[in-house]
């Protein structure tokens, strides 16, 4: 997840320092912490809801994004980084200007 996140940022001329909020696939806390550390993000930049829902599979990013928006964590122009992986060796990341 860390490598594909860095690739998505680089493809858009961005670095981890530009990221306002990182919403990773909520597989488990160890993975989320590891990717956040690899990107040198602080805890405020990483959105986590594992403590409330656990691993919600393909719905984890949409649920977390909805929560972040409702909580006012994003404003126009912020850089949002989404990052996920799944079965069958699938993975992907997107850097989005909100």
Z-matrix of the N, CA and C atoms (Angstrom, degrees):
N
C 1 1.452
C 2 1.523 1 110.82
N 3 1.302 2 117.15 1 -36.79
C 4 1.456 3 119.72 2 -179.09
C 5 1.512 4 112.55 3 -64.08
N 6 1.326 5 116.15 4 -42.76
C 7 1.472 6 120.28 5 -178.35
C 8 1.524 7 111.68 6 -64.68
N 9 1.324 8 117.62 7 -46.35
C 10 1.464 9 120.42 8 -178.93
C 11 1.533 10 110.97 9 -67.54
N 12 1.321 11 117.68 10 -31.61
C 13 1.464 12 120.54 11 175.77
C 14 1.531 13 110.40 12 -64.33
N 15 1.328 14 116.01 13 -44.55
C 16 1.463 15 120.03 14 177.91
C 17 1.520 16 111.27 15 -64.50
N 18 1.339 17 117.54 16 -37.55
C 19 1.464 18 121.10 17 177.19
C 20 1.525 19 111.34 18 -63.46
N 21 1.330 20 117.32 19 -42.47
C 22 1.468 21 120.94 20 179.45
C 23 1.522 22 110.79 21 -63.40
N 24 1.315 23 116.48 22 -41.17
C 25 1.465 24 119.76 23 178.42
C 26 1.526 25 110.54 24 -65.35
N 27 1.323 26 116.80 25 -48.26
C 28 1.462 27 121.01 26 -178.61
C 29 1.528 28 111.38 27 -61.21
N 30 1.317 29 116.97 28 -39.03
C 31 1.471 30 120.62 29 -179.70
C 32 1.522 31 111.96 30 -63.69
N 33 1.317 32 116.26 31 -20.34
C 34 1.461 33 121.36 32 179.83
C 35 1.520 34 112.65 33 -108.56
N 36 1.328 35 116.50 34 12.84
C 37 1.459 36 120.80 35 178.78
C 38 1.521 37 112.74 36 67.20
N 39 1.327 38 116.80 37 30.42
C 40 1.460 39 121.92 38 -177.50
C 41 1.520 40 110.29 39 -118.27
N 42 1.317 41 115.49 40 164.86
C 43 1.458 42 121.28 41 172.40
C 44 1.524 43 107.85 42 -127.72
N 45 1.312 44 116.20 43 171.25
C 46 1.467 45 120.39 44 179.05
C 47 1.531 46 111.33 45 -60.01
N 48 1.314 47 116.77 46 -27.30
C 49 1.470 48 120.16 47 178.88
C 50 1.527 49 112.05 48 -65.00
N 51 1.326 50 117.49 49 -21.74
C 52 1.464 51 121.78 50 179.55
C 53 1.526 52 112.89 51 -81.47
N 54 1.328 53 117.65 52 -13.70
C 55 1.462 54 122.02 53 -172.48
C 56 1.528 55 111.05 54 -76.18
N 57 1.324 56 115.34 55 121.66
C 58 1.463 57 121.01 56 174.43
C 59 1.526 58 109.76 57 -81.05
N 60 1.350 59 116.08 58 -43.69
C 61 1.453 60 119.89 59 -178.30
C 62 1.528 61 110.25 60 -144.99
N 63 1.314 62 115.21 61 132.40
C 64 1.458 63 123.19 62 177.51
C 65 1.523 64 107.78 63 -108.85
N 66 1.333 65 115.84 64 122.46
C 67 1.461 66 120.65 65 177.07
C 68 1.528 67 107.63 66 -117.16
N 69 1.331 68 115.94 67 99.86
C 70 1.456 69 119.53 68 179.19
C 71 1.528 70 111.46 69 -89.91
N 72 1.326 71 115.62 70 162.96
C 73 1.456 72 120.89 71 168.40
C 74 1.526 73 106.55 72 -56.93
N 75 1.311 74 116.76 73 133.25
C 76 1.462 75 121.97 74 -174.37
C 77 1.536 76 110.92 75 -90.65
N 78 1.336 77 116.51 76 61.95
C 79 1.468 78 121.41 77 -178.09
C 80 1.529 79 111.00 78 -72.04
N 81 1.317 80 115.45 79 -57.01
C 82 1.467 81 120.82 80 174.20
C 83 1.524 82 108.50 81 -161.23
N 84 1.326 83 115.96 82 159.93
C 85 1.460 84 120.82 83 -173.79
C 86 1.518 85 112.20 84 -63.58
N 87 1.313 86 117.96 85 -36.06
C 88 1.462 87 120.94 86 -179.65
C 89 1.523 88 111.32 87 -60.07
N 90 1.331 89 117.33 88 -43.99
C 91 1.464 90 121.36 89 179.37
C 92 1.521 91 110.37 90 -66.97
N 93 1.329 92 117.18 91 -45.82
C 94 1.466 93 121.05 92 179.60
C 95 1.529 94 109.93 93 -58.43
N 96 1.339 95 116.97 94 -46.60
C 97 1.469 96 120.88 95 179.63
C 98 1.521 97 111.59 96 -62.40
N 99 1.318 98 116.98 97 -41.18
C 100 1.465 99 121.70 98 -178.86
C 101 1.532 100 111.26 99 -63.40
N 102 1.326 101 116.71 100 -44.79
C 103 1.469 102 119.55 101 -179.87
C 104 1.527 103 110.25 102 -68.02
N 105 1.326 104 117.83 103 -42.78
C 106 1.466 105 120.53 104 176.93
C 107 1.512 106 111.85 105 -57.88
N 108 1.326 107 116.18 106 -41.97
C 109 1.471 108 120.90 107 178.19
C 110 1.524 109 110.81 108 -65.44
N 111 1.336 110 116.74 109 -43.63
C 112 1.474 111 120.42 110 -179.92
C 113 1.524 112 110.91 111 -60.02
N 114 1.342 113 116.99 112 -34.31
C 115 1.459 114 121.48 113 -179.80
C 116 1.528 115 112.62 114 -87.93
N 117 1.327 116 116.43 115 -0.81
C 118 1.478 117 123.00 116 -177.84
C 119 1.532 118 112.21 117 59.18
N 120 1.327 119 115.95 118 38.90
C 121 1.464 120 121.17 119 178.65
C 122 1.521 121 109.33 120 -93.78
N 123 1.317 122 116.34 121 145.54
C 124 1.462 123 119.05 122 175.51
C 125 1.531 124 109.13 123 -87.12
N 126 1.305 125 116.29 124 167.59
C 127 1.466 126 121.50 125 -175.04
C 128 1.526 127 112.33 126 -58.15
N 129 1.321 128 118.40 127 -32.71
C 130 1.469 129 121.77 128 -179.98
C 131 1.527 130 112.44 129 -66.85
N 132 1.313 131 117.46 130 -22.49
C 133 1.460 132 121.80 131 -178.51
C 134 1.529 133 113.52 132 -88.27
N 135 1.319 134 117.54 133 -11.19
C 136 1.469 135 122.15 134 -175.79
C 137 1.524 136 109.09 135 -109.07
N 138 1.329 137 116.42 136 118.45
C 139 1.458 138 120.40 137 -179.72
C 140 1.528 139 109.45 138 -89.51
N 141 1.322 140 115.64 139 123.77
C 142 1.467 141 121.51 140 -178.14
C 143 1.527 142 109.21 141 -129.21
N 144 1.329 143 115.59 142 132.45
C 145 1.467 144 119.68 143 173.57
C 146 1.531 145 111.46 144 -130.56
N 147 1.318 146 116.81 145 15.36
C 148 1.462 147 122.08 146 178.32
C 149 1.526 148 112.42 147 -54.84
N 150 1.314 149 116.09 148 -36.08
C 151 1.456 150 120.35 149 -178.53
C 152 1.531 151 112.49 150 -64.50
N 153 1.330 152 116.79 151 -22.01
C 154 1.462 153 120.51 152 -178.72
C 155 1.531 154 113.05 153 -100.44
N 156 1.339 155 117.88 154 -32.15
C 157 1.458 156 120.17 155 -172.93
C 158 1.522 157 114.97 156 -124.60
N 159 1.316 158 118.69 157 -18.25
C 160 1.452 159 120.50 158 -172.15
C 161 1.521 160 109.65 159 74.98
N 162 1.314 161 116.46 160 -160.73
C 163 1.459 162 121.88 161 180.00
C 164 1.528 163 108.50 162 -82.36
N 165 1.313 164 116.48 163 109.72
C 166 1.471 165 121.01 164 -179.94
C 167 1.523 166 111.79 165 -97.58
N 168 1.316 167 115.99 166 20.09
C 169 1.467 168 122.85 167 174.07
C 170 1.536 169 111.15 168 58.48
N 171 1.329 170 116.86 169 -131.72
C 172 1.463 171 121.28 170 -175.58
C 173 1.518 172 113.46 171 -64.01
N 174 1.319 173 117.64 172 -15.33
C 175 1.464 174 120.92 173 -179.74
C 176 1.528 175 112.64 174 -89.41
N 177 1.327 176 118.52 175 -4.25
C 178 1.465 177 119.59 176 -172.19
C 179 1.526 178 113.60 177 -62.61
N 180 1.313 179 118.72 178 -43.58
C 181 1.465 180 119.77 179 179.90
C 182 1.530 181 111.34 180 -70.85
N 183 1.339 182 120.02 181 -46.80
C 184 1.474 183 118.46 182 177.78
C 185 1.535 184 113.36 183 -58.81
N 186 1.332 185 117.32 184 -39.96
C 187 1.468 186 120.03 185 178.18
C 188 1.521 187 110.03 186 -64.48
N 189 1.324 188 116.82 187 -47.04
C 190 1.466 189 120.90 188 -179.00
C 191 1.526 190 111.23 189 -64.49
N 192 1.331 191 117.55 190 -39.47
C 193 1.462 192 120.72 191 178.32
C 194 1.526 193 110.46 192 -63.28
N 195 1.311 194 117.20 193 -44.48
C 196 1.461 195 120.81 194 177.50
C 197 1.528 196 110.85 195 -59.33
N 198 1.318 197 116.77 196 -44.50
C 199 1.468 198 120.05 197 178.51
C 200 1.528 199 111.64 198 -63.04
N 201 1.321 200 116.71 199 -42.43
C 202 1.466 201 120.34 200 -179.39
C 203 1.522 202 110.94 201 -63.08
N 204 1.314 203 117.13 202 -42.82
C 205 1.467 204 121.02 203 179.21
C 206 1.524 205 110.08 204 -64.07
N 207 1.331 206 116.71 205 -47.20
C 208 1.470 207 120.68 206 -179.90
C 209 1.518 208 112.26 207 -61.98
N 210 1.333 209 116.49 208 -29.90
C 211 1.460 210 121.50 209 -179.64
C 212 1.525 211 112.27 210 -84.91
N 213 1.344 212 117.61 211 -1.34
C 214 1.463 213 120.55 212 179.45
C 215 1.514 214 113.98 213 74.22
N 216 1.325 215 117.02 214 25.52
C 217 1.462 216 120.23 215 -177.58
C 218 1.516 217 114.01 216 -80.84
N 219 1.343 218 118.23 217 -9.31
C 220 1.460 219 121.96 218 -179.92
C 221 1.510 220 110.58 219 -126.38
N 222 1.338 221 115.15 220 141.46
C 223 1.462 222 119.45 221 172.86
C 224 1.534 223 107.99 222 -129.99
N 225 1.305 224 115.78 223 163.55
C 226 1.453 225 120.84 224 -177.53
C 227 1.527 226 110.90 225 -53.26
N 228 1.323 227 115.30 226 132.09
C 229 1.461 228 121.37 227 178.35
C 230 1.524 229 114.24 228 94.86
N 231 1.341 230 118.35 229 -13.93
C 232 1.465 231 121.04 230 178.92
C 233 1.528 232 110.40 231 -65.19
N 234 1.329 233 115.01 232 148.71
C 235 1.463 234 120.76 233 174.33
C 236 1.525 235 108.23 234 -93.64
N 237 1.319 236 114.13 235 124.90
C 238 1.451 237 123.12 236 -179.61
C 239 1.528 238 107.46 237 -113.58
N 240 1.321 239 116.82 238 133.15
C 241 1.462 240 121.33 239 178.17
C 242 1.518 241 108.62 240 -115.94
N 243 1.332 242 116.21 241 122.45
C 244 1.464 243 122.59 242 176.80
C 245 1.522 244 107.58 243 -110.26
N 246 1.335 245 117.06 244 140.94
C 247 1.452 246 120.82 245 -174.14
C 248 1.524 247 109.20 246 -150.20
N 249 1.342 248 117.15 247 128.62
C 250 1.465 249 119.76 248 -177.13
C 251 1.517 250 111.98 249 -147.11
N 252 1.322 251 114.73 250 162.22
C 253 1.450 252 121.94 251 171.85
C 254 1.522 253 107.83 252 -144.78
N 255 1.314 254 115.56 253 161.66
C 256 1.456 255 119.00 254 -179.22
C 257 1.513 256 111.60 255 -154.11
N 258 1.319 257 114.86 256 -171.90
C 259 1.455 258 121.64 257 -179.45
C 260 1.527 259 111.03 258 -64.57
N 261 1.315 260 115.22 259 158.56
C 262 1.454 261 119.50 260 178.59
C 263 1.514 262 113.64 261 73.14
N 264 1.333 263 117.31 262 23.22
C 265 1.465 264 122.63 263 179.96
C 266 1.524 265 112.48 264 58.29
N 267 1.310 266 116.60 265 45.01
C 268 1.462 267 121.28 266 175.60
C 269 1.519 268 109.39 267 -102.50
N 270 1.321 269 116.36 268 146.72
C 271 1.458 270 121.21 269 177.48
C 272 1.515 271 108.05 270 -159.66
N 273 1.304 272 115.02 271 162.44
C 274 1.458 273 119.57 272 177.73
C 275 1.516 274 111.19 273 -173.95
N 276 1.303 275 115.36 274 159.79
C 277 1.461 276 121.49 275 178.79
C 278 1.530 277 108.84 276 -147.71
N 279 1.313 278 115.55 277 152.51
C 280 1.475 279 121.41 278 177.18
C 281 1.511 280 109.08 279 -138.41
N 282 1.298 281 115.62 280 136.91
C 283 1.466 282 122.31 281 171.15
C 284 1.518 283 105.75 282 -106.57
N 285 1.326 284 116.43 283 124.17
C 286 1.459 285 121.91 284 -173.11
C 287 1.529 286 109.58 285 -127.08
N 288 1.325 287 115.56 286 133.34
C 289 1.466 288 118.84 287 169.79
C 290 1.514 289 105.90 288 -89.45
N 291 1.332 290 116.53 289 117.71
C 292 1.465 291 122.32 290 -172.97
C 293 1.511 292 112.17 291 -70.67
